[in-house]
Each structure stands twice: as structure tokens, then as C-alpha cells.
């Protein structure tokens, strides 16, 4: 999207530099083959059928366990980026013709700067209609997850299948739902304490199951819920199993054009069953208020 083969002059130069920073290998290939300066037509699939998302900023109150009265405030910047429309553009999709990226950054407060980064990309998909205004899409997805919370730190990659649906496609109020089951190919998670060997993390495999639902009104805003559950089994580190629950509810009414005010509640639960160590059960909640912009 950054590159434009029809551009010339300084615009072309800055576009090529920007494209090089995003994808250095492609930028180098374009430079040595002369494509970086050659004027011509753009690929027909240069732009996706849909490109959008939202940005939000506000306060995040992180409880001590589940007690918000002793919460510690932080300032959080969150964003969601969507590339492609899985219900309209995927007659014969290529990998990553549709993907989403979410990120949350702590701008101020006694918490990690990178709080959350998650991404889901479509590897293979097929859509089908059921009813006049309803459409679903079955797909195989590649996910990346990274969380750094009061309860756990985890990063890993997974692959699996899922189904996404959109109901009342032509009405002002749309209902979006999704369910997905993935195999965690390789993950890394903290164990919550230092072992005799000096390690504080495990390498794991396992599964991830996630549910999603949203009410999206074109005029009044959105309400969404997400629930994810992980099962981690240690392949290197302290032997045992863990179950991580993550749930989030977000209310984001629109107040003026693309601007909105929101409230978000997040719940974390970690149950650890390590061999030769006591069971560990940790809970944590967060309550966030924010201003949002939808683009």
C-alpha cells in the first residue's frame, strides 16, 4: 500500500524509503532490479477491499487481585487495525488477504510498556451465505499472542480453524460472532517464581480456544465481548500444566462522528499445576475508561 508505481519525484522517493523500512528485503530487490524508479501500473490487489480500525487512549486501573479499591492507575494507548473484509473479499483468498492486529501500550504507570500484542491472519478461507442478510466464513488462521499482565507473561504462535459470522448485513445494527480453536505450536510463559535452576520461564505447547461477539450499530457505537482460554503443557522447564482464562467486555458508544467514549473491563485467571510445586491460582482485573477514534 505504501508503494505506488505511478508516483514520481519526491513522492516516489519517500514511498520507496517507507516501503524499504517496512520490508527491507523487498526494498533491496526493487533497488537492484530498477523497480524502485520505474514508472508503471500498480498491482490490481494493491489495496484491500477494506482498511480500518480504531485508536483509543485513557486511564487503566489495575487492581491488586480483584480489589479495585486499591487499584494502581496507568495511562494506556490501544489500537486495532483490520486489513481486508472476510465476508466480501474472499472468493479465492491468498494467505493474509485478511488479518487483524491489536496492541496496547502503557504510556505512564508502574507497568510494562508493551501490555498486549495480538494478531490473527487468514491462511485459507471459504465463505457461505445463510439467509438473505447473513454470511459466514470458515477459515484456517495463524495467530500470534503476547501478554504482559500482573498475573502472567506469555508469547507464542498458534494455528487452527474457526468460523466467523455476520448477521443483519444490510441493517444499521450488525451482529458479529466468532469461534476458533488453535494448537499452540510453541509458546513461552513465566512460572511466577525462580526455580532452583535459576529459570523463571517455560517453553510450552497446548491449545487456545477463543470466542467473540459484537453488536455494531452504525450510529450509536459498539458493545463487544471476548473470551480466550489457553492450556499450556511444559516441553522445557518446570513440568506441569497451566490454564489461563482471559475475558474482556468493551462498551464504546459514539458521541460525535467517529469519536466515542468507552468503558472496558478485563479479567485474568491463572491456574498453575506444576509438578513438585504447590498449585498456584491468581486473579487480576482491570477497568479502563477511554476516548476512541474510529477510522
C-alpha positions, 0 to 999 in steps of 0.5 A: 500500500505504501508503494505506488508505481505511478508516483514520481519525484519526491513522492516516489522517493519517500514511498520507496524509503517507507516501503524499504523500512517496512520490508527491507528485503523487498526494498533491496530487490526493487533497488537492484532490479530498477523497480524502485524508479520505474514508472508503471501500473500498480498491482490490481490487489494493491489495496484491500477491499477494506482498511480500518480500525480504531485508536483509543487512549485513557486511564487503566486501573489495575487492581491488586487481585480483584480489589479495585479499591486499591487499584494502581492507575496507568495511562494506556494507548490501544489500537486495532487495525483490520486489513481486508473484509472476510465476508466480501473479499474472499472468493479465492483468498491468498494467505493474509488477504485478511488479518487483524492486529491489536496492541496496547501500550502503557504510556505512564504507570508502574507497568510494562510498556508493551501490555498486549500484542495480538494478531490473527491472519487468514491462511485459507478461507471459504465463505457461505451465505445463510439467509438473505442478510447473513454470511459466514466464513470458515477459515484456517488462521495463524495467530500470534499472542503476547501478554504482559499482565500482573498475573502472567507473561506469555508469547507464542504462535498458534494455528487452527480453524474457526468460523466467523459470522455476520448477521443483519448485513444490510441493517444499521445494527450488525451482529458479529460472532466468532469461534476458533480453536488453535494448537499452540505450536510453541509458546513461552510463559513465566512460572511466577517464581525462580526455580532452583535452576535459576529459570523463571520461564517455560517453553510450552505447547497446548491449545487456545480456544477463543470466542467473540461477539459484537453488536455494531450499530452504525450510529450509536457505537459498539458493545463487544465481548471476548473470551480466550482460554489457553492450556499450556503443557511444559516441553522445557522447564518446570513440568506441569500444566497451566490454564489461563482464562482471559475475558474482556467486555468493551462498551464504546458508544459514539458521541460525535462522528467517529469519536466515542467514549468507552468503558472496558473491563478485563479479567485474568485467571491463572491456574498453575499445576506444576509438578513438585510445586504447590498449585498456584491460582491468581486473579487480576482485573482491570477497568479502563475508561477511554476516548476512541477514534474510529477510522 
